[in-house]
Amino acid sequence: MKKSILIIKSLFLVVALSIFSCNTDDDIKCPEPLTGELSEAETGFSGSWKLVAMEADEAIDLTDDNADNASTDLFAQYKACDRDLVYNFMNDRSLVYRQGYLAADCANKLTFSGTWNLIGNDLTIVANCASQRITIETNAEEDQYSYDVTLEFRDVNGSVKSSKVKFTFEKMVDEQSV
């Protein structure tokens, strides 16, 4: 299961951003933070969004439980602390990403901050000296958004498998926000 924990931590970081540290010894130019007033659509989108699903196109077994139980439901194969991922999109265009803060007894908490914008269906996040733009789909109620990304996984047998994964986030009500 330790491999799965490392995979999910890496997965979320890669999906969230292609994180690179800024180092003054190299010529990397970090993207400027996103600025400006929020549009009406962005104001409606702002708030806390919690990861609620990870669905793969192909069944993968990530659990080291001595059973052949490959599944397309990747979300269910991770422990609560690894599934506990929240984006807080603030009204001042800042964002905070947190993992392991809502689930009980999580030892490896992760946080980073940055800025964001939403233009049409393109969500852009600038953080940790990187910028990522993903195309999202929202449901009719606009309380869930999802996006697809192709990722590689190492299953419990050590095989590397590539699969398209749909990440789904659900808007949290204010009293649950972090």
N, C-alpha and C positions, 0 to 999 in steps of 0.2 A: 504494500500500500504506500510505502514511502516514495516509490517511483511515481505513483499516481499523484501524490501531493506535490512533488516537484513539477510534474507535468502540468497540473492545473495552475500552480503559481506562475509558471512560465507562460502558459496559455493565456491567462488573463492579462499578463503584462504585454504579451505580444499583440493580443487582440485590442487591448485598450490603447496601446501605443507601441510603436517600435522604439523602445526606450534606449536612449543613448545619453550618457553623462556628458555634460559640457566640461571640457578640460582646457584651461588657458594655454596649455603647451601645444595645442594643435590649431588648425585653421577652421575648425567647425564654427559655422555661424548659426546660432540658435534662432529659430523663428520668433518673430515678435509676438507678444501676447495679443490676443484678439480683443478689440475695444469697440466702443460705441453703444448706443442705446439698443435695447432689445426691441425687435419687431413684435407685432401683435402675436404672431405664431410662436416666437421664442418665449414670450411671456407665458403663453398657455402651456408650453413644453417645460418650462422651468419647474424645478422641484426635485424630489428624491426618487430615483428609479432603482429598483432591486432586481437582480438577476433571478428569474423564475424558471428558466428552461434552457437546456442545451440539447438539441436534437441533431443527430448525425444522419447522413444519408445511408451509411453502412453500419451494421452492427459491429461493435468493438467491445471486447472484454477488458476493462481496466481494473477490475477488482481481483485481488489476490486471495480468493476465498476457496480454493481447491474445487471450484465448480465451473463447468463450461457454461457461462451465462452471458454471452455476448448480447448487447442491446444497443439500440439506436438512442436510447435515453441516457445520454452521458451524465446529465445532471444528477440522476439518482445514484450514479456510481461513485460519487464523491461524498466525503464527510461534510457535515453541516458547516464547519468552519471554512472549508474550501468553496462551498456554494454561496457563502455569505458575502456578496459583492454588491455595493451600492454606489451609484453616481449621484452626487448632489449638484445639480445645475442651478446656480444662483442667479438672482435677478440683476446682479451687478456684472454678469458675464463670467464670473469666476466659477470654478468647479472644484469639487473635492471627491476623490475616489477613495473608498474604504473597503477593506476586505477583512473579515474576522471580527467585526465590532458588535454585531447583533446576536450571533450565535453564542451559546454558553461555552465558557472555558476555552476560548481560542488563544493559543500561545503565540502564534505568528501573525500578528496584526500588520496590515500594510496600508499606508496612506500616501497619496500624492495629490498635489493641487495643480491647477492650470486654468485655462480659459476655454471658452466654447462659443460656437455659433451654429445656427440651424438655418440654412437657406434652402427652401423647398424641402426635399428629402435628404439633403446632404448635411450630415452632422460632422462638424470639424472640432477636433480637440487639440489644443496646444499645451503640452506639459513636458517636463523633463528634457528640454532641448529637442523636442520632436513635435511633428504635426501629423495628424492622421485624419483622413476624411473617409467616412463610411456612408453608404446609402442605406437609409433606414426605411422600413415600412411601418406605419402605425395602423392599429385596428380602428374600426368605425367609432368606437367610444373614445379614442385617443388616450386610453389609459395603459396601452401596451405598445412597445415598439420592438422590432426585431431586425436583424441583419444577418447575412450569410458570409462565411469566410471558410476557405479551404485550409485545413490544418493537418499536420502529421502527428500521429499518436504511436506510442510504443505500447502494445498490449501486454498482458501478463505473460505471454510466451516469448516476449522479446521481439516480436515482429513489428515492423514499422508499417503503419497503414495511413493512407491519405483519405480524408473524407471531408465533404462539405458539411459544415455545422451551422445550424441556425441558433443564434443567441436571442433570447427573448427577455425583455425587461418590463417590469410592471411599475406604474407610478404608485408611490406609497402615499397613504393619507398623512396629513400633517402630524398627528400625534405619534406616528411611527418614525418620522424622519430623523435622521442622525446628522 
